[in-house]
Amino acid sequence: MTPDELLAQLAPPRLPPEIGALGWREILALAGIGLLLGLLAALVLRPLTTRKPSRRALVRATRGMPPEVRILAIARILGRLPDPLRPAAYGAAPAPDDAAIERIALKGRQG
């Protein structure tokens, strides 16, 4: 059976032929829906695709804080308190200057 014979045996369509063709309104509506879906997908994927700041950037962002608060913030960032900063964190020794705190925090673990 050829495609023409198959089409001849089919029942005639019940809908007007204009419905099968896309007009400018339908194309515009589909483009708008596509743009909205693309925007929604971008908003959903944004948290997954953004780059996290490095530890170095996070440690540098603590500049300007009081030394005791800065040491604790750095401990939270690193997930541990570096041994040279322990006495200053517990008040047993004066806090080092900002450059020394940063050097101690970033020593050994870059990221």
C-alpha positions as CSV (number, residue, x, y, z in Angstrom):
1,M,0.0,0.0,0.0
2,T,1.4,3.3,-1.0
3,P,1.2,6.5,1.1
4,D,-1.3,8.0,-1.4
5,E,-3.6,4.9,-1.1
6,L,-3.4,5.1,2.7
7,L,-4.4,8.7,2.7
8,A,-7.3,8.1,0.4
9,Q,-8.7,5.4,2.8
10,L,-8.6,7.8,5.8
11,A,-11.7,9.6,6.9
12,P,-11.9,13.2,5.9
13,P,-10.7,15.6,8.5
14,R,-13.4,17.2,10.7
15,L,-11.6,20.3,11.5
16,P,-11.0,23.2,9.2
17,P,-7.5,23.2,7.5
18,E,-6.6,26.6,9.0
19,I,-6.3,25.0,12.4
20,G,-3.4,22.8,11.3
21,A,-1.4,25.8,10.1
22,L,0.3,28.1,12.6
23,G,-0.5,31.8,12.2
24,W,1.5,34.7,13.4
25,R,-0.5,34.9,16.7
26,E,0.2,31.2,17.5
27,I,3.9,31.6,16.7
28,L,4.1,34.7,18.9
29,A,2.4,32.9,21.7
30,L,4.7,29.9,21.4
31,A,7.7,32.2,21.4
32,G,6.5,34.0,24.5
33,I,5.9,30.7,26.3
34,G,9.4,29.5,25.3
35,L,10.9,32.7,26.6
36,L,9.1,32.3,29.9
37,L,10.1,28.6,30.2
38,G,13.7,29.6,29.5
39,L,13.7,32.3,32.1
40,L,12.2,29.9,34.6
41,A,14.8,27.3,33.8
42,A,17.6,29.9,34.2
43,L,16.2,30.9,37.6
44,V,16.0,27.4,38.8
45,L,19.5,26.5,37.6
46,R,21.2,29.7,38.8
47,P,22.1,28.4,42.3
48,L,23.6,25.3,40.8
49,T,25.7,27.2,38.3
50,T,27.0,30.1,40.3
51,R,30.6,29.9,41.4
52,K,31.2,29.9,45.2
53,P,33.7,32.4,46.5
54,S,37.1,31.0,47.4
55,R,38.3,30.6,50.9
56,R,40.8,33.4,50.3
57,A,38.0,35.7,49.2
58,L,35.9,34.8,52.2
59,V,38.9,35.4,54.6
60,R,39.6,38.7,52.9
61,A,36.0,39.7,53.4
62,T,36.5,39.6,57.1
63,R,38.9,42.5,57.0
64,G,37.8,45.4,59.2
65,M,36.2,43.2,61.8
66,P,37.4,43.3,65.4
67,P,40.3,40.8,65.8
68,E,38.4,38.4,68.1
69,V,35.3,38.4,65.9
70,R,37.5,38.0,62.8
71,I,39.2,34.9,64.3
72,L,35.9,33.3,65.0
73,A,34.6,34.1,61.5
74,I,37.7,32.6,60.0
75,A,37.2,29.5,62.1
76,R,33.7,29.2,60.7
77,I,35.0,29.6,57.1
78,L,37.8,27.1,57.5
79,G,35.7,24.6,59.5
80,R,38.5,24.6,62.1
81,L,40.5,27.0,64.3
82,P,44.1,27.2,63.2
83,D,46.5,26.3,66.1
84,P,48.4,29.6,66.1
85,L,45.1,31.5,66.5
86,R,43.8,29.4,69.4
87,P,45.3,31.5,72.2
88,A,44.0,34.7,70.8
89,A,40.5,33.2,70.2
90,Y,40.3,32.1,73.9
91,G,41.7,35.4,75.2
92,A,45.0,33.9,76.5
93,A,47.1,36.1,74.2
94,P,46.6,39.3,72.3
95,A,45.2,39.0,68.8
96,P,47.8,39.2,66.0
97,D,47.5,42.0,63.4
98,D,45.2,41.6,60.3
99,A,48.0,40.5,58.0
100,A,49.2,37.9,60.4
101,I,45.7,36.5,60.9
102,E,45.2,36.3,57.2
103,R,48.6,34.6,56.6
104,I,47.9,32.1,59.4
105,A,44.4,31.4,58.0
106,L,45.5,30.9,54.5
107,K,48.7,28.9,55.2
108,G,48.5,25.3,54.1
109,R,45.0,25.4,52.7
110,Q,44.5,27.4,49.5
111,G,41.1,27.6,47.9
